[in-house]
Structures are given as structure tokens and as C-alpha cells.
Amino acid sequence: QVQLVESGGGLVQAGGSLKLSCAASGRTFSTYAMAWFRQAPGKERQFVAAIYWNGGWTFHADSVKGRFTISRDSAKNTVYLEMNSLKPEDTAVYYCAGSGRQYGGLDQESAYNYWGQGTQVTVSS
């Protein structure tokens, strides 16, 4: 099993920044890719960004490209999501996820079998 714990969420004004962290523990060697998803009230969970643990590949959703950056520290088993130029529409619960899949569909929820409990991000206008 892999345990994922997110932190770093909070309330920020539009235009501000936050950095989320996801600490992984347990059988982390069973995961090849990590990702961030988000879910706003009344909406479906949405892909935000993904990264390989070896750092050789990253992918960001169009809605956050240029504003958000996913990164990882393999030595600390931690994945980060740096969020800049935040907008009210970025308000959501942000979830960290882990996948044993190496190729294909890593922007889909179904590719991920490990999930954190989520951290709330609220952006005020």
C-alpha cells in the first residue's frame, strides 16, 4: 500500500500563490507516476498535472499551464504543486494521486490507484 498526505492548502487572494506538498510513504516503489487532481463543489474531479518519479516527464492541463508547476523530490518521496497567479476558479479540493502505470492515460482518474485525503484551496476575488 501507498499512503499519500497532502498539505499546504489555504485561503489566498486572486493573483496570489500557494505551494502544495504530497508526502508519500509505504510501498512507494510501486508507483511510477504521481499527479494532482482537483474537485470544485458540484463538479467532477479534474486533472491538473502529472510527473514521473524519475522527473523525466511532466504534463500540465491547459487550464493551469504557465501558472502551475509540478515537481518532485525523490529523496523525500514528496511531490509538489506550485501555484501562481491564482484565480477564483482554481478554488477546489486538491488531491494527490499515485499510479503504477508508466504509459497512457495519466490524465485520467482511472490510471491512479492511490489517493490522498485532499487539501482545500480557496481563492478569493
C-alpha positions as CSV (number, residue, x, y, z in Angstrom):
1,Q,0.0,0.0,0.0
2,V,1.0,3.6,-0.5
3,Q,-0.1,6.4,1.7
4,L,-0.4,10.0,0.4
5,V,-0.8,13.0,2.6
6,E,-1.3,16.5,1.1
7,S,-0.6,19.8,2.9
8,G,-0.2,23.4,2.0
9,G,-3.8,24.4,1.1
10,G,-5.4,27.5,2.4
11,L,-7.1,30.8,1.6
12,V,-5.4,33.2,-0.8
13,Q,-6.4,36.3,-2.8
14,A,-6.6,36.2,-6.5
15,G,-3.2,36.7,-8.0
16,G,-1.5,35.1,-5.1
17,S,0.5,31.9,-4.8
18,L,0.4,28.6,-2.8
19,K,2.6,25.5,-2.8
20,L,1.0,22.2,-2.1
21,S,3.0,19.2,-0.9
22,C,2.2,15.5,-1.1
23,A,4.2,13.2,1.1
24,A,4.3,9.5,0.0
25,S,5.0,6.6,2.3
26,G,4.8,2.8,2.2
27,R,5.4,0.9,-1.0
28,T,6.3,4.0,-3.0
29,F,8.4,1.9,-5.4
30,S,5.1,0.5,-6.7
31,T,4.2,3.9,-8.1
32,Y,5.8,5.3,-11.3
33,A,3.8,8.5,-11.8
34,M,2.2,11.0,-9.5
35,A,-0.4,13.5,-10.2
36,W,-2.6,16.3,-8.8
37,F,-6.3,16.4,-9.4
38,R,-8.9,18.9,-8.2
39,Q,-12.6,18.9,-7.5
40,A,-14.7,22.1,-7.2
41,P,-18.1,22.0,-5.5
42,G,-20.7,20.4,-7.7
43,K,-18.2,19.5,-10.4
44,E,-16.3,16.4,-11.4
45,R,-12.7,15.7,-10.4
46,Q,-10.4,17.4,-12.9
47,F,-6.8,16.5,-13.9
48,V,-4.2,19.2,-13.0
49,A,-0.7,17.9,-13.6
50,A,1.4,14.7,-13.6
51,I,5.0,13.7,-13.2
52,Y,7.2,10.6,-13.3
53,W,9.1,9.9,-10.1
54,N,12.3,10.0,-12.1
55,G,11.4,13.5,-13.3
56,G,11.7,12.6,-16.9
57,W,8.2,13.7,-17.9
58,T,5.7,16.3,-16.7
59,F,2.3,17.2,-18.1
60,H,0.0,20.1,-17.2
61,A,-3.6,20.7,-18.0
62,D,-4.2,23.6,-20.4
63,S,-6.2,25.4,-17.7
64,V,-3.1,25.7,-15.5
65,K,-0.3,25.7,-18.0
66,G,2.1,28.6,-17.3
67,R,0.7,29.2,-13.8
68,F,1.1,25.8,-12.0
69,T,4.3,23.7,-11.9
70,I,4.5,20.1,-10.7
71,S,7.8,18.9,-9.3
72,R,9.2,16.1,-7.1
73,D,11.9,15.4,-4.6
74,S,12.5,11.7,-4.9
75,A,14.8,11.6,-1.8
76,K,11.9,12.9,0.3
77,N,9.2,10.9,-1.5
78,T,7.4,14.2,-2.0
79,V,5.6,15.8,-4.9
80,Y,4.8,19.5,-5.1
81,L,2.4,21.7,-6.9
82,E,3.5,25.3,-7.1
83,M,0.5,27.5,-8.0
84,N,1.0,31.1,-9.1
85,S,-1.4,33.8,-10.4
86,L,-4.3,32.0,-8.7
87,K,-7.8,32.7,-9.9
88,P,-11.1,32.2,-8.1
89,E,-11.9,29.4,-10.5
90,D,-8.9,27.5,-9.1
91,T,-10.9,27.1,-5.8
92,A,-11.2,23.3,-5.2
93,V,-10.1,20.4,-3.1
94,Y,-6.8,19.3,-4.5
95,Y,-5.9,15.6,-4.4
96,C,-2.6,13.9,-4.8
97,A,-2.6,10.5,-6.6
98,G,-0.2,7.7,-7.4
99,S,-0.1,5.3,-10.3
100,G,1.9,2.2,-11.2
101,R,1.2,2.9,-14.9
102,Q,4.1,4.2,-17.0
103,Y,2.3,5.0,-20.2
104,G,-1.0,6.2,-21.4
105,G,-4.0,7.8,-19.8
106,L,-2.1,9.5,-17.0
107,D,-4.5,12.4,-17.2
108,Q,-7.4,10.1,-16.2
109,E,-8.6,9.2,-12.7
110,S,-8.8,5.6,-13.7
111,A,-5.0,5.4,-14.0
112,Y,-4.5,6.1,-10.3
113,N,-4.9,3.6,-7.5
114,Y,-3.6,5.6,-4.6
115,W,-5.2,8.8,-3.4
116,G,-4.7,11.3,-0.6
117,Q,-7.4,12.8,1.5
118,G,-7.3,16.2,-0.2
119,T,-6.4,19.8,0.8
120,Q,-8.7,22.8,0.3
121,V,-7.6,25.7,-1.8
122,T,-9.8,28.8,-1.7
123,V,-9.1,31.8,-3.9
124,S,-11.0,35.0,-3.1
125,S,-11.7,37.7,-5.6
